[in-house]
Amino acid sequence: MTDQAAIDALAALPVPPQGHFIDGRRVPSLDGAEVETLSLRDGRALATLAAGGAADVAAACGAARKAFEDRRWAGRAPAERKRILIRLAELIEREALSLAVLGVRENGTEISMALKAEPGSAAGSFRYYAEAVDKITGEVAPTAEGALGLVTREPVGVVGAIVPWNFPLMIGAWKLAPALAAGNSVVLKPAETASLTLLRIAELAAEAGLPDGVLNVVTGQGAVAGEALALSPEVDALLFTGSGATGRRLLEYAARSNLKRVYLELGGKSPNIVFADAPDLDKAAKVAATGIFRNAGQVCIAGSRLLVEDSIHDEFVAAVARHAAAMLVGDPLSLASEIGAVHSEAQLRRALGFVESARAEGAEIVTGGARLMEETGGWFMAPTVATGVAPEHRLFREEVFGPVLAVTRFRSEAEAVALANGTDYGLAAGVWTGSLSRAHRMVRAIRAGLVHVNTYGGSDLTVPLGGHGQSGNGHDKSLHAFDKVQNLKSAWIDLG
């Protein structure tokens, strides 16, 4: 069992200035530029990062290209790549507590969630794709006699990855693990507010035996380093998780440079639909609360729209509000806390702005709606439930990425489907019903990449995660993640 005293001791350790990780070593920015990162617990300075510019990105991409072209990694047998990546998973597990604490100090996720969702998930991803890489085979095409058609899978080359601040290790591993397992070289750009753990992962990868230049990490502002990575002609495929606005710019940069493939996961406004015949309404209410309020609502698949059948609406919403009000908002490094910090002052203002606009448009705030613990210097917000949210309301349509739940009632299955699909997004959804037939109908009717039934969240690596509509394209997780980082090559052989 994790000990609070061990967490506190790790949280007290100073964080030295951090350089980029390029070609197997830590280096400062070529122009000496730095950027400060803050602790969300108290708003104080936590660490200094190298602020990467175009020259630093070019150096990282050059190292990655050289490593790919000389085949120091791509040329190794799949079983050898597997051995090194499994060793990396073991090293992550060895440092799981220190990685989790370091990440929480930077991004504010509650430690009880981070321990599982960050190092645990990252280690699992590296192990999963390592185990898969020597089991994925090519194809022999069903050709006519006298010809042989072969289809092989090859790494795309240099993969660029840009990952967000909310779960940097988990989402970073979703990008890194299949890309490395397939034999690619990678240049990773973490969020400027959540880079520390991914820099440490690069060091652990080197310790595990990954050759120099195969994994490079450039830190700094997204508008500078991220843009340079997306514009680089050395990058063959770009993997991104983040906002729709940034995703659009990345597509433009790809068009302006080398037409690199761009895969985007852009968040959502996910519906969680509760029918009166749900088998356990109290469980559904509790999961509805945790499905939006864990990590202060800063989860891509968060069930941020609760659609409730009219006949149970009032009773069910009251149960959700009770569960929400009982969740402890507190120091993210306390094992007792169930909800940690909002990621920034700007993010907090945005979430509170949605509360005010909901009130102005006629919604009722049943619980929450205010800032908490302002005296700490950190950014905390009470879990908030708003009822009477109509489809035309801003809170119904736009992603908050904060602890705010929009509740809307429905009267029929057809209306529930129309409300669920009444958004530009299509990342995730949930359906609570005791009818197997209805569950199947709803799974087919809802436009989303992931549909939960009688649960919300918790799917593992065996199933893909990807969006429909403006939630993006391509898939993280599962064997389908290899599709983004491999090319298919056909050989047509005349047998004479």
Buried (B, 14 or more C-beta within 10 A) or exposed (E): EBEEEEBEEBBEEEBEEBBBBBBBEBBBBBEEBBBEBBBBBBBEEBBBBBBBBBEBBBBBBBBBBBBBEEEBBBEBEBEBBBBBBBBBBBBBBEBBBBBBBBBBBBBBBBBBBBBEBBBBBBBBBBBBBBBBBBEBEBEEEEEEEEEEBBEEBBBBBBBBBBBBBBBBBBBBBBBBBBBBBBBBBBBBBBBBBBBBBBBBBBBBBBEBEBBBBBBBBBBBBBEBBBBBBBBBEBBBBBBBBBBBEBBEBBBEBBEEBEEBBBBBBBBBBBBBBBBBEBEEBEEBBBBBBBBBBBBBBBBBBBBBBBBBBEEBBEEBBBBBBBBBBEBEBBBBBBBEBBBBBBBBEEBBEBBBBBBEBBBEBEBEBBBBBEBBBEEBEBBBBBBBBBBBBEEEBBBBBBBBBBBBBBBBBBEEBEBBBEBBBBBBBBBBBBBBBEBEEBBEBBBEBBBBBBBBBBBBBEBEBEEBBBBBBBBBBBBBBBBBBBBBBBBEEEEEEEEE
